Amino acid sequence: MDTRDSIRPRGPIVIDIENITKDYVMGEETVRALRGVSLNIHRNEYIAIMGPSGSGKSTLMNMLGCLDTPTSGRYEFNGKNVAEMNDDELAAIRNREIGFVFQTFNLLPRSTSLRNVELPLIYAGIDPETREQRAAEVLADVGLGDRIHHKPNELSGGQRQRVAVARALVNRPSIILADEPTGNLDSKTGEEIMALFEDLYQRGNTIILVTHERDIAAHARRTVHLRDGLIESDHAGFIPEIDMATVG
Amino acid sequence: MKRFLYELGESWKIAVAQMRANMTRSTLTALGVIIGIVAVTLMGTAIGGISIGFDKSMAVLGDDVLYVTQWPWKVVDDWWNYRDRKKIKTEYAEMLNRMIEKTPNSNLIVAVPTSSVFRSIKYGGNQVDNVFVLGTTSDFIVTSTIDCKEGRFFSDMESRGGASVVVIGYDVADALFPSESPINKSVLINGQLFKVVGVNTRQGTFLGLFSWDSMVAMPLGAFNKYFSAKPDSDVRVKVKDKTKLADAKDELTGLMRRVRGLAPEKSDDFSINEQQAFKSTLDPVKNSIAVAGLFITGLSLFVGAIGIMNITFVSVKERTKEIGTRKALGARRRTILLQFLIESTALCLLGGFIGLSFAYVMCLGIGKAFPSFPIQFSVGLVVASMIVSVMTGLISGFAPAWTASRLDPVTALRYE
């Protein structure tokens, strides 16, 4: 068990989920992707959500990321009831509170790093000067200060993911939600990205990592396992005996 | 509001970047709009030209002149009732003038007789056929918008004396005297020599409507002497105040009834016409040309619009994942809607602009090649076609943009 954080005080609750379910209707059948999940995430936690495919991991991530709303249950984000928000309110929450990092980077191919990082600021209604200044700062923070005018196809995979991380950070969100952030990277570059996440965590960010890779999950301070739409285990740190065994 | 402006700016940048990135596709799509706009614009100028042509021809008639004729200036179903009417005689003009003089506060100024035939006219080796030969008095210039480019209209003296002088139209002068001044030259009409005293300013002809350019005018005395074979005669009467045209018409009707000696129970055996009557028979023609023309050319613009709609749908499909990403980053429905609307509108505006430039060049070309065709390229037309372009973009882009804005972010993100 990782003891580095045991002395840290726990921050206020950012995400408060209680007994949420999600059903998908597929033709005649109803798929119950989540069957009642409860979860609290505090500020400045570093949490890994693991589970085999079909475990409801992606569905939970979509819920946490406010990309989707639950069929039932309570979801409060910073005390705001997200479960009943409409599309535009959810968009505002995603814009201000959540920084997404995707497996496939999802950068706009024809825009420079700077323009990519500026995007959330545009949707937040920030003026152009501040936008550019902040985007450049964040890019420098992730070690790409000299790459701000490069387009994605002029960057390596690791650099692209750094741009994506910068984009996730630029609006100073409450959480960073990373979905298999190293899935498209070789292991060395993957480790570099994980080191970046560690650094962000140390600087006070809240990180939610969705992954099925044990080595990646091992970076987190808390591990949540899902199986068949339910939380199977939720414990601090990464315990090889439990976490190696349960991941399919 | 501020955010809306930023989003608008962002959307424009994306639109331009998209057009650059898909050069061939954008060009081909815009081509549809270009063709549409060229067609509509040229039709617009043509309609404007037709309208001006009509008005110019109408101006010949004068809006403050009443025409006493045997036949009314409209299509009649009971033509047999008009056929047997007595002809209008040129002498009526003098009788009318005497009565006008005796009427205090008359709404009428002067009556002018006109007789006309079609004849050939010759000078040296040159000949013009089918020239409208008009016999009238010197008062004619009062009733007409006619001006002399060279020389003058014949005088009162020449008019009374029936002198063998003529004023000739611009085209007639041009054909007979390609390289010299016609003034004081003698032309041959019906085997008789006439001295040219004036040449009319060019008026322009249109659709074969009547124009002073292809006519000659001479004193009625001379006309009656040499063209005795049944001419068509009218009397035109100048009105004092054109806002009281109806009163003037009533007065003239009364005078004409006295001239004809009609008993009160008899109906008029003459017609009194004005420019407006003629206009109202021509206007429907003009309007149906405009409607048909704009409809047909509008179809080509419609095809262009469908192209835009199609390409915007393709664009939405291709960029589903990008839409998902944007939504994840906080783009609202409105933002996405706006983005694709602006893309389609930008394409249409580009097409519209290029189309308009083409149309402008073509208009200049047509104007150079056929100077007589009245073509009119106006600022209003430019504005109108730009508005049409924008509307086309908005309308054709709406369905795809709406689809894009409604995409579920989860599905869109997963789309490959």
Interface residues (C-beta under 8 A of the other chain):
Chain A: N62 G65 L67 D68 D87 D88 A91 A92 R94 N95 R96 F100 F102 N106 L108 R110 S111 L119 P120 I122 Y123 A124 G125 I126 D127 P128 R167 N171
Chain B: K2 R3 Y6 E7 G9 E10 A17 A21 K321 E322 G324 T325 R326 K327 A328 L329 G330 A331 R332 R333 R334 T335 D408 P409 V410 L413
